[in-house]
Amino acid sequence: MSEKELDDKAERMLNAALGGLTPHEALLKASRDEAAKVDERAAAREKNRERALRLLAEIDKAQGKSES
């Protein structure tokens, strides 16, 4: 396979990987996707924190009853 054919094949593979987006558009999309993941992780942390606080309150409550 000639170098030109290899270059053409690599270009087609890159275009397929980018899903029709330009490299700049692909970077912007990746950045937006990552920002969305940050927001999702922050929401998950807050939800886990609330669950942990409820669990600790239940444990304290149960220990208080057994110590009486």
Contacts in CASP RR format, 6 or more apart in sequence:
PFRMAT RR
TARGET T0000
AUTHOR 0000-0000-0000
METHOD contacts of the structure
MODEL  1
MSEKELDDKAERMLNAALGGLTPHEALLKASRDEAAKVDERAAAREKNRE
RALRLLAEIDKAQGKSES
1 9 0 8 1.000
18 25 0 8 1.000
18 26 0 8 1.000
19 26 0 8 1.000
21 29 0 8 1.000
END
